[in-house]
Amino acid sequence: MELFRIGFLPVGVIDIIDIIAVTLVFYQIYKIMRGTRATQMFAGLMLLMVAGSVAQLVGMTGMTWLIQSVGAVWVIAFVILFQPELRRMLIQIGQIGFMKTFFRTAGQRAVAEVARAALELSKHRFGGLIVFQRKTGIRGIVETGIAVQSEISWELLVTLFHPRTPLHDGAVIVIGDTVVAAKCILPLTIHEQADKTLGTRHLAAIGISEEVDAVAVVISEESGSISIVVGGKFVGRNLDEKTLTSELTRLLYPNILKQSTNQTTDPLPTPGGASS
């Protein structure tokens, strides 16, 4: 359906939708590349494309040919010179919500990084508390801490929980494959039957898992034991790296681990001495 004309060219609803879609795509690409070496070159490429479109609209055949020829070379140079930036852009596109529904690599990586970090913290007897957000949002908890917003890695987690760093107290919140905040304050459990020998980290892990459907990983500063808390109960204690990875995958991404062993949930009061 034609709405109006620009020169001799009719403009319809589909054309307007097309223009809006292209604009949004370029804007998102610009947001991803902003602050990198590719920003100015990308802006130059966009300028050439706009100039080419204007030249085509007004019927400047020679200028259209020249700009299109230069633009083709520009795109090739752009791809060659800025491979790291393009790789980063494609990774971020792959981390869009609906893409994660089909490709769970980001979540699997988060599980592996947390498992590796937990093992390192356990070896050095560094206490740790890592909370995975699931369906229920925990924005209120995130706001009690210090924003991090960094791609997850075991090195980052170990650094955050090092006793000599200012962020080692409190919990680290993980959403997807991003460490969103550190030093977060969690509610302690008010369960009267809670083991009185449990330390603050374990009580906080139980407390947050009682309020929301989060998964909490606790590393004891005293014993170095690694535990998982879900729904106010321990679903695993004294875990090794392999078992921790398997359990976290089962709890966070059940579709990935189709055949997992049925593990009996321990009652809330469990022996093992005080942990902090």
Sine and cosine of phi, psi and omega as CSV:
sin_phi,cos_phi,sin_psi,cos_psi,sin_omega,cos_omega
0.00,0.00,0.84,-0.54,-0.04,-1.00
-0.99,0.14,0.77,-0.64,0.04,-1.00
-0.99,-0.15,-0.69,0.72,0.02,-1.00
-0.32,-0.95,0.03,-1.00,-0.01,-1.00
-0.82,-0.57,0.58,-0.82,0.16,-0.99
-0.91,-0.42,0.97,-0.23,-0.13,-0.99
0.93,0.37,-0.84,-0.54,0.03,-1.00
-0.99,-0.14,0.04,1.00,-0.08,-1.00
-0.99,-0.10,0.84,-0.54,0.07,-1.00
-0.97,0.25,0.59,-0.80,0.02,-1.00
-0.85,-0.52,0.85,-0.52,-0.02,-1.00
-0.90,-0.45,-0.10,-1.00,-0.03,-1.00
-0.88,0.47,-0.69,0.72,-0.01,-1.00
-0.88,0.48,-0.61,0.79,0.01,-1.00
-0.90,0.44,-0.67,0.75,0.00,-1.00
-0.91,0.41,-0.69,0.72,0.05,-1.00
-0.87,0.49,-0.65,0.76,0.01,-1.00
-0.88,0.47,-0.69,0.72,0.00,-1.00
-0.89,0.45,-0.69,0.72,0.01,-1.00
-0.89,0.45,-0.68,0.73,-0.01,-1.00
-0.89,0.45,-0.71,0.70,0.01,-1.00
-0.89,0.45,-0.65,0.76,0.02,-1.00
-0.88,0.48,-0.70,0.72,0.01,-1.00
-0.90,0.44,-0.65,0.76,0.02,-1.00
-0.88,0.48,-0.74,0.67,-0.01,-1.00
-0.92,0.40,-0.57,0.82,0.02,-1.00
-0.91,0.41,-0.68,0.74,0.02,-1.00
-0.90,0.43,-0.65,0.76,0.05,-1.00
-0.89,0.46,-0.66,0.75,0.02,-1.00
-0.89,0.45,-0.65,0.76,0.02,-1.00
-0.87,0.49,-0.65,0.76,-0.01,-1.00
-0.93,0.37,-0.62,0.78,-0.08,-1.00
-1.00,0.02,-0.15,0.99,-0.04,-1.00
-0.85,0.52,0.74,-0.68,0.00,-1.00
1.00,0.00,-0.01,1.00,0.03,-1.00
-0.96,-0.28,0.08,-1.00,0.01,-1.00
-0.90,0.43,-0.41,0.91,-0.12,-0.99
-0.99,0.17,-0.15,0.99,-0.12,-0.99
-0.85,0.52,-0.78,0.62,-0.06,-1.00
-0.92,0.40,-0.63,0.78,0.01,-1.00
-0.93,0.38,-0.60,0.80,0.05,-1.00
-0.91,0.42,-0.66,0.76,0.04,-1.00
-0.89,0.46,-0.65,0.76,0.04,-1.00
-0.89,0.45,-0.63,0.77,0.03,-1.00
-0.90,0.43,-0.66,0.75,0.03,-1.00
-0.90,0.44,-0.63,0.77,0.01,-1.00
-0.89,0.46,-0.66,0.75,0.05,-1.00
-0.89,0.45,-0.66,0.75,-0.01,-1.00
-0.91,0.42,-0.66,0.75,0.03,-1.00
-0.91,0.42,-0.69,0.73,0.01,-1.00
-0.89,0.46,-0.64,0.77,0.04,-1.00
-0.90,0.44,-0.64,0.77,0.02,-1.00
-0.91,0.41,-0.68,0.74,0.01,-1.00
-0.90,0.43,-0.68,0.73,0.01,-1.00
-0.89,0.46,-0.62,0.79,0.01,-1.00
-0.93,0.36,-0.62,0.78,0.00,-1.00
-0.90,0.44,-0.63,0.78,-0.06,-1.00
-1.00,0.01,0.01,1.00,0.09,-1.00
0.99,0.12,0.40,0.92,0.02,-1.00
-1.00,0.05,1.00,0.02,-0.11,-0.99
-0.89,0.46,-0.72,0.70,-0.03,-1.00
-0.90,0.44,-0.73,0.68,0.00,-1.00
-0.90,0.43,-0.61,0.79,0.04,-1.00
-0.88,0.48,-0.72,0.70,0.02,-1.00
-0.88,0.48,-0.68,0.73,-0.04,-1.00
-0.89,0.45,-0.74,0.68,-0.04,-1.00
-0.92,0.40,-0.65,0.76,0.03,-1.00
-0.90,0.44,-0.62,0.79,0.02,-1.00
-0.92,0.40,-0.73,0.69,0.02,-1.00
-0.91,0.42,-0.62,0.79,-0.01,-1.00
-0.89,0.46,-0.63,0.78,0.02,-1.00
-0.89,0.46,-0.69,0.73,0.04,-1.00
-0.91,0.42,-0.63,0.77,-0.01,-1.00
-0.87,0.49,-0.69,0.72,-0.01,-1.00
-0.89,0.46,-0.69,0.72,0.02,-1.00
-0.88,0.47,-0.71,0.71,0.02,-1.00
-0.89,0.46,-0.63,0.78,0.01,-1.00
-0.87,0.50,-0.72,0.70,-0.01,-1.00
-0.90,0.43,-0.66,0.75,-0.05,-1.00
-0.94,0.34,-0.71,0.70,-0.11,-0.99
-0.97,0.24,-0.47,0.88,-0.14,-0.99
-0.84,-0.54,0.74,0.67,0.05,-1.00
-0.87,0.49,-0.68,0.73,0.00,-1.00
-0.87,0.50,-0.69,0.73,-0.01,-1.00
-0.91,0.42,-0.65,0.76,0.02,-1.00
-0.91,0.41,-0.63,0.78,0.04,-1.00
-0.89,0.46,-0.68,0.73,0.02,-1.00
-0.89,0.46,-0.64,0.77,0.01,-1.00
-0.89,0.45,-0.69,0.73,-0.01,-1.00
-0.92,0.40,-0.58,0.81,0.05,-1.00
-0.90,0.44,-0.68,0.73,-0.01,-1.00
-0.92,0.39,-0.59,0.81,0.06,-1.00
-0.90,0.44,-0.64,0.77,0.02,-1.00
-0.92,0.38,-0.25,0.97,0.00,-1.00
-0.99,-0.11,0.12,0.99,0.09,-1.00
-0.90,0.44,0.56,-0.83,-0.12,-0.99
-0.73,0.68,-0.80,0.60,-0.07,-1.00
-0.94,0.35,-0.42,0.91,0.07,-1.00
-0.94,0.35,-0.58,0.82,0.00,-1.00
-0.92,0.39,-0.41,0.91,0.03,-1.00
-0.88,0.47,-0.55,0.83,-0.03,-1.00
-0.99,-0.10,-0.54,0.84,-0.04,-1.00
-0.83,-0.55,0.92,-0.38,-0.10,-0.99
-0.99,-0.15,0.36,0.93,-0.09,-1.00
-0.88,0.48,-0.60,0.80,-0.02,-1.00
-0.89,0.46,-0.72,0.69,-0.01,-1.00
-0.90,0.43,-0.65,0.76,0.03,-1.00
-0.89,0.46,-0.62,0.79,0.03,-1.00
-0.90,0.43,-0.65,0.76,0.02,-1.00
-0.87,0.49,-0.68,0.73,0.02,-1.00
-0.88,0.48,-0.72,0.70,-0.02,-1.00
-0.89,0.45,-0.65,0.76,-0.02,-1.00
-0.92,0.38,-0.65,0.76,0.02,-1.00
-0.92,0.40,-0.65,0.76,0.02,-1.00
-0.88,0.47,-0.68,0.73,0.02,-1.00
-0.91,0.42,-0.68,0.73,0.00,-1.00
-0.90,0.44,-0.67,0.74,0.00,-1.00
-0.88,0.48,-0.65,0.76,0.02,-1.00
-0.90,0.45,-0.68,0.73,0.01,-1.00
-0.91,0.41,-0.68,0.73,0.03,-1.00
-0.89,0.46,-0.64,0.77,0.01,-1.00
-0.89,0.45,-0.67,0.74,0.00,-1.00
-0.87,0.49,-0.64,0.77,-0.06,-1.00
-1.00,-0.05,0.04,1.00,-0.03,-1.00
0.85,0.53,0.67,0.74,0.14,-0.99
-0.99,-0.11,0.79,-0.62,0.05,-1.00
-0.94,0.33,0.53,-0.85,0.00,-1.00
-0.45,-0.89,0.49,-0.87,0.04,-1.00
-0.59,-0.81,0.94,-0.35,-0.06,-1.00
-0.88,-0.48,0.81,-0.59,-0.07,-1.00
-0.91,-0.43,0.82,-0.57,0.10,-1.00
-1.00,-0.08,0.82,-0.57,0.13,-0.99
-0.97,0.22,0.68,-0.73,0.09,-1.00
-0.93,-0.37,-0.85,-0.53,-0.08,-1.00
-0.97,0.26,-0.61,0.79,-0.04,-1.00
-0.99,0.15,0.81,-0.58,0.02,-1.00
-0.94,0.35,0.54,-0.84,0.01,-1.00
-0.78,-0.63,0.70,0.71,-0.04,-1.00
-0.87,0.50,-0.61,0.79,0.01,-1.00
-0.87,0.48,-0.61,0.79,0.04,-1.00
-0.94,0.34,-0.68,0.74,0.00,-1.00
-0.85,0.53,-0.63,0.77,-0.06,-1.00
-0.94,0.33,-0.25,0.97,0.05,-1.00
-0.98,0.18,-0.22,0.97,-0.06,-1.00
-0.95,-0.31,-0.31,-0.95,0.00,-1.00
-0.97,-0.25,0.82,-0.58,-0.02,-1.00
-0.89,0.45,0.69,-0.73,0.03,-1.00
-0.89,-0.46,-0.81,0.58,0.03,-1.00
0.76,0.65,0.85,0.52,-0.02,-1.00
-0.77,-0.64,0.52,-0.85,0.07,-1.00
-0.87,0.50,0.69,-0.72,-0.12,-0.99
-0.94,0.34,0.61,-0.79,0.13,-0.99
-0.40,-0.92,0.47,-0.88,-0.02,-1.00
-0.92,0.39,-0.52,0.85,0.03,-1.00
-0.90,0.44,-0.67,0.75,0.02,-1.00
-0.89,0.46,-0.71,0.71,-0.03,-1.00
-0.89,0.45,-0.69,0.72,0.02,-1.00
-0.89,0.45,-0.64,0.77,0.02,-1.00
-0.90,0.43,-0.69,0.73,-0.01,-1.00
-0.88,0.48,-0.57,0.82,-0.05,-1.00
-1.00,-0.10,0.09,1.00,0.07,-1.00
-0.90,0.45,0.74,-0.67,-0.08,-1.00
-0.84,0.54,-0.38,0.92,-0.04,-1.00
-1.00,-0.06,0.06,1.00,0.06,-1.00
-0.99,-0.11,0.53,-0.85,-0.05,-1.00
-0.95,0.33,-0.17,0.99,-0.05,-1.00
-0.97,-0.23,0.16,0.99,-0.15,-0.99
-0.96,0.29,-0.42,0.91,0.04,-1.00
-0.98,0.19,0.48,-0.87,0.02,-1.00
1.00,0.05,-0.20,-0.98,-0.10,-0.99
-0.94,-0.35,0.45,-0.89,0.16,-0.99
-0.98,-0.19,0.74,-0.68,-0.01,-1.00
-0.97,-0.24,0.78,-0.62,0.01,-1.00
-0.89,-0.45,0.80,-0.60,0.09,-1.00
-0.83,-0.55,0.89,-0.46,-0.07,-1.00
0.91,0.40,-0.86,-0.51,0.06,-1.00
-0.91,-0.41,0.47,0.88,-0.04,-1.00
-0.85,-0.53,0.74,-0.67,0.18,-0.98
-0.99,0.11,0.96,-0.28,-0.13,-0.99
-1.00,0.04,-0.49,0.87,-0.05,-1.00
-0.35,-0.94,0.41,-0.91,0.06,-1.00
-0.76,-0.65,0.24,-0.97,0.01,-1.00
0.86,0.51,0.58,0.81,-0.01,-1.00
-0.99,0.14,0.59,-0.81,-0.01,-1.00
-1.00,-0.09,0.83,-0.56,-0.01,-1.00
-0.96,-0.29,0.48,-0.88,0.06,-1.00
-0.96,0.29,0.68,-0.73,0.06,-1.00
-0.98,0.18,0.49,-0.87,0.01,-1.00
-0.91,0.41,0.57,-0.82,0.08,-1.00
-0.94,-0.33,0.25,0.97,0.00,-1.00
-0.92,0.40,0.86,-0.52,-0.06,-1.00
-0.92,0.38,-0.38,0.92,-0.03,-1.00
-1.00,-0.04,0.12,0.99,-0.01,-1.00
-0.89,0.46,0.63,-0.78,-0.01,-1.00
-0.87,0.50,0.85,-0.52,-0.05,-1.00
-0.93,0.37,-0.27,0.96,0.01,-1.00
-1.00,0.09,-0.15,0.99,-0.01,-1.00
-0.95,0.33,0.60,-0.80,0.03,-1.00
-0.99,0.11,-0.01,-1.00,-0.09,-1.00
-0.89,0.45,-0.64,0.77,-0.02,-1.00
-0.88,0.48,-0.72,0.70,-0.01,-1.00
-0.92,0.40,-0.63,0.78,0.03,-1.00
-0.92,0.40,-0.59,0.81,0.04,-1.00
-0.93,0.36,-0.63,0.78,0.03,-1.00
-0.89,0.46,-0.67,0.74,0.05,-1.00
-0.91,0.42,-0.67,0.74,-0.05,-1.00
-0.88,0.47,-0.74,0.68,-0.02,-1.00
-0.92,0.39,-0.58,0.81,-0.03,-1.00
-0.97,0.25,-0.31,0.95,0.10,-0.99
-0.97,0.23,-0.53,0.85,-0.08,-1.00
-1.00,0.07,-0.60,0.80,-0.03,-1.00
-0.72,-0.69,0.10,-0.99,-0.04,-1.00
-1.00,0.00,0.54,0.84,0.00,-1.00
-0.95,0.30,0.32,-0.95,0.10,-0.99
-0.92,-0.40,0.82,-0.57,-0.05,-1.00
-0.92,-0.38,0.74,-0.67,0.09,-1.00
-0.95,-0.33,0.81,-0.58,-0.05,-1.00
-0.87,-0.49,0.74,-0.68,0.10,-1.00
-0.91,-0.41,0.86,-0.51,-0.05,-1.00
-0.97,0.25,0.75,-0.66,0.03,-1.00
-0.95,0.30,-0.51,0.86,-0.05,-1.00
-0.99,0.17,-0.76,0.65,-0.09,-1.00
-0.97,-0.24,-0.30,0.95,-0.05,-1.00
0.98,0.18,0.09,1.00,-0.03,-1.00
-0.95,0.32,0.56,-0.83,-0.01,-1.00
-0.94,-0.33,0.79,-0.62,-0.05,-1.00
-0.75,-0.66,0.40,-0.92,0.12,-0.99
-0.86,-0.51,0.71,-0.70,0.00,-1.00
-0.84,-0.55,0.78,-0.63,0.04,-1.00
-0.63,-0.78,0.71,-0.71,0.06,-1.00
0.87,0.49,0.51,0.86,0.03,-1.00
0.98,0.18,0.16,0.99,-0.04,-1.00
-0.71,-0.70,0.45,-0.89,0.10,-1.00
-0.98,0.20,0.82,-0.57,0.08,-1.00
-0.97,-0.23,0.01,1.00,0.05,-1.00
-0.07,-1.00,0.67,-0.74,0.03,-1.00
-0.68,-0.73,0.43,-0.90,-0.04,-1.00
0.80,0.59,0.73,0.68,-0.08,-1.00
-0.99,0.12,0.57,-0.82,0.17,-0.99
-1.00,-0.03,0.06,-1.00,-0.10,-1.00
-0.88,0.47,-0.66,0.75,-0.05,-1.00
-0.91,0.41,-0.72,0.69,-0.01,-1.00
-0.92,0.39,-0.63,0.78,0.03,-1.00
-0.88,0.48,-0.70,0.71,0.02,-1.00
-0.87,0.49,-0.71,0.71,-0.02,-1.00
-0.89,0.46,-0.70,0.71,-0.03,-1.00
-0.93,0.38,-0.67,0.75,0.02,-1.00
-0.91,0.42,-0.63,0.77,0.05,-1.00
-0.90,0.45,-0.67,0.75,0.01,-1.00
-0.89,0.45,-0.64,0.77,-0.08,-1.00
-0.98,0.18,-0.60,0.80,-0.09,-1.00
-1.00,-0.07,-0.58,0.82,-0.05,-1.00
-0.71,-0.70,0.94,0.34,-0.09,-1.00
-0.88,0.48,-0.43,0.90,0.00,-1.00
-0.94,0.33,-0.38,0.93,0.00,-1.00
-0.97,0.22,-0.71,0.70,-0.04,-1.00
-0.99,-0.11,0.99,0.10,-0.11,-0.99
-0.95,0.30,-0.55,0.83,-0.02,-1.00
-0.88,-0.47,1.00,0.01,0.01,-1.00
-0.92,-0.38,0.51,-0.86,0.00,-1.00
-0.96,0.29,0.64,-0.77,0.03,-1.00
-0.97,0.24,0.88,-0.48,-0.06,-1.00
-0.94,-0.35,0.77,-0.63,-0.03,-1.00
-0.95,0.30,0.74,-0.67,0.02,-1.00
-0.97,0.23,0.79,-0.61,0.02,-1.00
-0.95,0.31,0.52,-0.86,0.11,-0.99
-0.91,0.42,0.37,-0.93,-0.09,-1.00
-0.84,0.55,-0.78,0.63,0.03,-1.00
-0.98,0.22,0.92,-0.38,0.02,-1.00
-0.81,-0.58,0.62,-0.79,0.00,-1.00
-0.95,0.32,0.21,-0.98,0.08,-1.00
0.64,-0.77,0.05,1.00,0.08,-1.00
1.00,0.09,0.13,-0.99,-0.06,-1.00
-0.96,0.29,0.59,-0.80,0.09,-1.00
-0.75,-0.67,0.43,-0.90,-0.03,-1.00
-0.86,-0.51,0.00,0.00,0.00,0.00
